[in-house]
Each structure stands twice: as structure tokens, then as C-alpha cells.
Amino acid sequence: MPIALKIAIAVTIILGTSWLSGKRPELAGFLTALPLVSILALAFSYTDHQSLALSSKYARSIIIAVPVSWLFFLPFFFAERLQLSFWQTWGLGLVLLAGGYFLHQTILRWLA
């Protein structure tokens, strides 16, 4: 699949949900939470490599990564109570997400 087509699909989804977040944030949040990126990335990866084994390994990594990635959102639950700014909250979420990466890697090694 041509890279320009991959980019166009991804950009359309990102821009569409970003635009929708100003009109219907609940719907935009639901759509963003769908594994759209995973679905597309798995399909793109398979069309590029034609390997079910690689796609399966990729999907297993995603399954572990999804709940770990929720760490990013944890500070947003406490931002108002702790009187954090958006950028402080966002930055703290990134720090937790970085720690989550190491947790993800540990779980994958343990399952191998």
C-alpha cells in the first residue's frame, strides 16, 4: 500500500476526531478509544510484510500495551483536585507512560 495512502487515512482519522472533540467530545472520546489505529496498523503491517507470525506478535504487544497506556490518563482524574495545569497534567501523563513502557516490556518478556 502506498505510503501516501497510509498517511491520508491516518491524518483523516486524527483530524476528524480532533474536530469532533469540539462538537461532540463524548463521541470523539469513544471513537478515539476504539482500536482504529491498531486495526489500521495491523492491516498496513500485514500488507507490507505478508507475515501472520509478525502480525500475531504485533497484536499480542498491543493487547498488553492498551491497559498499560491508560497510565497516561491517570493524572487527568486528579488534575483539578491537585490544581495542576493542563501541561503539568499532560507531562505527568507522559512520565507515567514512559514508566508504562518498561512495564510493557517486562510483561512481554515474562509471557515469552
C-alpha positions in Angstrom: 0.0 0.0 0.0 1.5 3.4 -0.9 2.7 5.4 2.0 0.7 8.5 0.8 -2.5 6.5 1.1 -1.5 5.3 4.6 -0.8 8.9 5.6 -4.0 10.2 4.2 -6.1 7.6 6.1 -4.3 8.3 9.4 -4.5 12.0 9.0 -8.2 11.9 8.2 -8.9 9.8 11.3 -6.8 12.1 13.6 -8.2 15.3 12.2 -11.7 14.0 12.2 -11.7 13.0 15.8 -9.9 16.2 16.8 -12.5 18.3 15.0 -15.3 16.2 16.5 -14.0 16.7 20.0 -15.1 20.4 19.9 -18.6 19.4 18.8 -19.3 16.1 20.5 -16.5 15.3 23.0 -18.2 12.1 24.2 -18.4 10.7 20.7 -14.9 11.8 19.9 -13.6 10.1 23.0 -15.4 6.9 22.2 -14.1 6.9 18.6 -10.6 7.7 19.8 -10.7 4.8 22.3 -11.6 2.4 19.5 -8.6 0.4 18.3 -8.7 2.2 15.0 -5.0 2.8 14.9 -4.3 -0.8 15.9 -6.8 -2.1 13.2 -5.2 0.1 10.5 -1.6 -0.6 11.6 -2.1 -4.3 11.7 -3.6 -4.3 8.2 -0.8 -2.0 6.9 1.8 -4.1 8.5 0.4 -7.3 7.1 0.2 -5.9 3.6 3.8 -4.7 3.8 5.3 -8.0 5.3 2.7 -10.7 4.5 3.5 -12.5 7.7 0.8 -13.8 10.1 3.5 -14.6 12.7 4.7 -11.0 12.8 1.2 -9.7 12.8 0.3 -12.0 15.7 3.3 -10.9 17.7 2.4 -7.3 17.0 -1.2 -7.9 18.1 0.0 -9.5 21.4 2.1 -6.5 22.1 -0.9 -4.3 21.5 -3.1 -6.3 23.9 -0.6 -5.8 26.7 0.1 -2.1 25.8 -3.6 -1.0 25.8 -4.2 -1.2 29.5 -0.6 0.0 30.3 -1.2 3.0 28.1 -4.1 4.1 30.4 -1.4 5.3 32.8 -1.2 8.5 30.6 -4.8 9.4 31.5 -4.5 8.8 35.3 -3.3 12.3 36.1 -6.3 13.8 34.4 -8.5 12.2 37.1 -6.7 14.2 39.8 -5.8 17.4 37.9 -8.5 19.6 39.3 -8.1 18.3 42.8 -4.3 18.9 42.7 -4.8 22.2 40.9 -2.5 21.1 38.0 -2.4 23.0 34.7 -3.2 21.1 31.5 0.5 21.0 30.6 1.6 19.7 34.0 -1.1 17.0 33.8 -0.1 16.1 30.3 3.6 16.0 31.2 2.9 13.8 34.2 0.9 11.5 32.0 3.9 11.2 29.6 6.2 10.4 32.6 3.8 7.7 33.7 3.5 6.4 30.1 7.3 6.2 29.9 7.3 4.0 33.0 4.5 2.0 31.4 6.7 1.2 28.5 9.1 -0.6 30.8 6.2 -2.4 32.4 5.0 -3.4 29.0 8.4 -4.8 28.1 8.6 -6.7 31.4 5.2 -8.3 30.8 6.1 -9.3 27.2 9.4 -10.9 28.4 7.5 -12.7 31.2 5.0 -14.1 28.7 7.6 -15.2 26.1 
